[in-house]
Amino acid sequence: MKNTQIILKYFFYSFLFLFYNCISSAQDFQLQTGDLLFQLGKIEGINQAIAEVTSGESHISYTHVGVVLIENDTVFVIEARPPEVCKTLLDSFLVRSEYFEDKPIVAVGRLKHEYREIIPQAIIRAKKLLGKPYDYIFYPDNDAYYCSELVTLSFLDSENSPIFELVNMNFRDAEGNLPIFWIEHFEKYNANIPENCKGSNPGDLSKSNKIEIVYRYF
């Protein structure tokens, strides 16, 4: 029941808008290398904890993000997910989503034209991180990576600075409470909660003015 309520909270407020304002139809839309896939994952465990403390474009609380890579006409997603940074087939990525009416809740963000020249180097950087461990404690500079950290460290400008602005990390719900999930999670790894440390999350990335949402699978 709680899972359903979370999906309703972050989805149905914007459903009519999404339904009548799809930018591209399924028939003519094609993914491009460098697109970002924003996913509402299965509402359980860490996905549920993330959904409760973040919010993305159209008030959808995306819990995950990956980078599209097209090689030899096959679509992959470079993503950081336990246990490591990996390259996943698109269909395998989509099936891990929450679904609405048999459609995965995944949106496609595409860099605006003025930023697309950085995509080739971004893909090279992302590929170099393949096999690196997943960052379970969301710390910077520890040679482990969480999903949105992979994106922010891959998409750099000509001065090697992230084009996506870092934000203060938040692990508290709308009422300002620290969910027991996060307390137990960081205790498990004997780590401090990086509350208000600079970082990123899929929801904030989905609202970046550097991208446009060009397609929704749902």
C-alpha positions as CSV (number, residue, x, y, z in Angstrom):
1,M,0.0,0.0,0.0
2,K,2.8,2.4,0.9
3,N,4.5,1.7,-2.4
4,T,1.4,2.6,-4.3
5,Q,1.0,5.8,-2.3
6,I,4.5,6.9,-3.2
7,I,3.9,6.3,-6.9
8,L,0.6,8.2,-6.8
9,K,2.3,11.1,-4.9
10,Y,5.0,11.6,-7.5
11,F,3.1,10.5,-10.6
12,F,-0.6,11.3,-10.9
13,Y,-0.3,15.0,-10.1
14,S,1.4,15.4,-13.4
15,F,-0.2,12.6,-15.3
16,L,-2.6,14.6,-17.5
17,F,0.2,17.0,-18.3
18,L,2.4,14.2,-19.4
19,F,-0.3,12.4,-21.3
20,Y,-1.2,15.4,-23.5
21,N,2.3,16.9,-23.8
22,C,4.4,14.1,-25.0
23,I,7.2,15.6,-27.0
24,S,7.9,12.6,-29.3
25,S,5.7,9.7,-30.2
26,A,7.0,6.1,-29.7
27,Q,6.9,5.6,-33.5
28,D,9.5,8.3,-34.3
29,F,11.6,8.6,-31.2
30,Q,15.2,7.3,-31.2
31,L,17.6,7.3,-28.3
32,Q,21.0,8.9,-28.9
33,T,24.4,8.2,-27.3
34,G,24.7,10.6,-24.3
35,D,21.0,10.7,-23.5
36,L,20.2,10.4,-19.8
37,L,17.6,7.9,-18.6
38,F,15.8,8.9,-15.4
39,Q,14.1,5.9,-13.8
40,L,11.7,5.4,-11.0
41,G,12.9,2.1,-9.8
42,K,10.9,-0.6,-7.9
43,I,9.7,1.1,-4.8
44,E,11.4,-1.0,-2.2
45,G,14.5,-0.8,-0.1
46,I,16.9,1.9,-1.1
47,N,14.7,3.0,-4.0
48,Q,11.9,3.7,-1.5
49,A,14.2,5.6,0.8
50,I,15.5,7.8,-2.2
51,A,11.9,8.4,-3.4
52,E,10.9,9.7,0.0
53,V,13.6,12.4,0.2
54,T,14.0,13.6,-3.4
55,S,11.8,14.9,-6.2
56,G,12.4,15.4,-9.9
57,E,10.9,17.0,-12.9
58,S,7.1,17.0,-13.1
59,H,7.2,16.0,-9.4
60,I,8.3,12.4,-10.2
61,S,10.8,11.1,-7.7
62,Y,13.3,9.4,-9.9
63,T,15.6,7.0,-8.0
64,H,18.2,6.2,-10.7
65,V,19.9,7.6,-13.8
66,G,22.1,6.1,-16.5
67,V,23.8,7.2,-19.7
68,V,22.8,5.9,-23.1
69,L,25.5,4.3,-25.2
70,I,24.8,2.9,-28.7
71,E,27.3,0.5,-30.1
72,N,26.8,-1.5,-33.3
73,D,23.1,-0.6,-33.3
74,T,22.7,-2.0,-29.8
75,V,21.5,0.3,-27.0
76,F,23.2,0.0,-23.7
77,V,23.0,2.0,-20.5
78,I,26.2,2.9,-18.6
79,E,25.1,3.0,-14.9
80,A,26.4,2.8,-11.4
81,R,24.4,0.2,-9.5
82,P,25.4,-2.4,-6.9
83,P,27.9,-3.9,-7.0
84,E,29.7,-1.8,-9.7
85,V,29.6,0.6,-12.6
86,C,28.4,-1.5,-15.5
87,K,27.0,-1.5,-19.1
88,T,23.5,-2.8,-19.3
89,L,21.2,-3.6,-22.2
90,L,18.4,-1.1,-22.5
91,D,15.7,-3.8,-22.1
92,S,17.3,-5.0,-18.9
93,F,17.4,-1.5,-17.6
94,L,13.8,-0.7,-18.4
95,V,12.4,-3.9,-16.8
96,R,13.8,-2.8,-13.4
97,S,11.4,0.2,-13.4
98,E,8.1,0.8,-11.6
99,Y,5.4,0.4,-14.3
100,F,2.3,2.4,-15.0
101,E,-0.2,0.6,-17.3
102,D,2.5,-1.8,-18.4
103,K,4.9,1.0,-19.3
104,P,8.2,1.7,-17.5
105,I,8.4,5.0,-15.6
106,V,11.5,6.2,-17.4
107,A,12.1,9.7,-18.9
108,V,14.8,10.6,-21.5
109,G,16.8,13.8,-20.8
110,R,18.9,15.1,-23.7
111,L,21.6,17.7,-23.5
112,K,20.7,21.0,-25.1
113,H,22.5,21.8,-28.3
114,E,25.1,24.1,-26.7
115,Y,26.3,21.2,-24.5
116,R,26.3,18.3,-26.9
117,E,29.8,18.7,-28.1
118,I,31.0,17.4,-24.7
119,I,29.2,14.0,-25.2
120,P,32.1,12.1,-26.8
121,Q,34.5,12.9,-24.0
122,A,31.7,12.2,-21.4
123,I,31.3,8.7,-22.8
124,I,35.0,8.1,-22.7
125,R,35.1,9.1,-19.0
126,A,32.1,7.0,-18.2
127,K,33.6,3.9,-19.9
128,K,36.8,4.4,-17.9
129,L,34.7,3.9,-14.8
130,L,33.3,0.5,-15.8
131,G,34.1,-2.0,-13.1
132,K,34.6,0.5,-10.4
133,P,32.7,-0.3,-7.2
134,Y,29.3,1.2,-6.3
135,D,29.4,3.9,-3.7
136,Y,27.1,2.7,-1.0
137,I,27.9,5.7,1.3
138,F,27.6,8.5,-1.3
139,Y,31.0,10.0,-0.4
140,P,33.1,12.0,-2.9
141,D,36.6,11.1,-3.9
142,N,36.6,7.5,-2.7
143,D,37.0,5.9,-6.2
144,A,33.5,4.4,-5.8
145,Y,30.5,5.8,-7.6
146,Y,26.7,6.2,-7.2
147,C,24.4,6.7,-10.2
148,S,24.2,10.5,-10.4
149,E,27.8,10.8,-9.4
150,L,28.8,8.8,-12.5
151,V,26.9,11.4,-14.6
152,T,28.3,14.5,-12.9
153,L,31.9,13.3,-13.2
154,S,31.5,12.3,-16.8
155,F,29.9,15.4,-18.2
156,L,32.6,18.0,-17.9
157,D,33.1,21.4,-19.6
158,S,36.2,22.6,-21.4
159,E,37.7,23.4,-18.0
160,N,37.0,19.9,-16.6
161,S,34.3,21.2,-14.3
162,P,30.9,19.4,-14.1
163,I,28.2,21.0,-16.2
164,F,25.6,19.8,-13.7
165,E,25.6,21.8,-10.5
166,L,26.2,19.9,-7.3
167,V,23.6,20.3,-4.5
168,N,23.6,19.8,-0.8
169,M,22.7,16.1,-0.2
170,N,19.6,15.5,1.7
171,F,18.5,12.3,3.5
172,R,15.5,13.7,5.4
173,D,11.8,13.4,4.4
174,A,9.4,16.2,3.7
175,E,8.8,16.6,7.5
176,G,12.5,16.9,8.2
177,N,12.8,13.5,9.8
178,L,15.7,11.2,9.1
179,P,14.2,7.8,8.0
180,I,15.3,4.8,10.0
181,F,16.4,3.2,6.7
182,W,19.3,5.8,6.3
183,I,20.3,5.5,10.0
184,E,20.6,1.7,9.7
185,H,22.2,1.9,6.2
186,F,25.1,4.1,7.3
187,E,25.6,2.2,10.5
188,K,26.0,-0.9,8.4
189,Y,28.9,0.7,6.6
190,N,30.3,2.4,9.8
191,A,30.0,5.8,8.0
192,N,28.6,9.2,8.8
193,I,25.6,10.3,6.9
194,P,26.8,12.9,4.4
195,E,23.9,15.3,5.1
196,N,24.5,18.7,3.4
197,C,27.7,17.5,1.7
198,K,27.9,18.5,-1.9
199,G,26.7,15.7,-4.2
200,S,23.9,14.9,-6.6
201,N,20.7,12.9,-7.1
202,P,18.7,11.7,-10.1
203,G,15.7,14.0,-9.3
204,D,17.7,17.2,-9.3
205,L,19.6,16.2,-12.4
206,S,16.3,15.7,-14.2
207,K,15.4,19.3,-13.4
208,S,18.7,20.7,-14.8
209,N,18.5,23.6,-17.2
210,K,21.3,21.8,-19.2
211,I,18.9,19.2,-20.5
212,E,15.4,18.8,-22.0
213,I,13.1,15.9,-21.4
214,V,12.4,14.7,-24.9
215,Y,10.6,11.4,-24.3
216,R,8.8,9.4,-21.7
217,Y,8.3,5.6,-21.9
218,F,5.1,5.9,-19.8
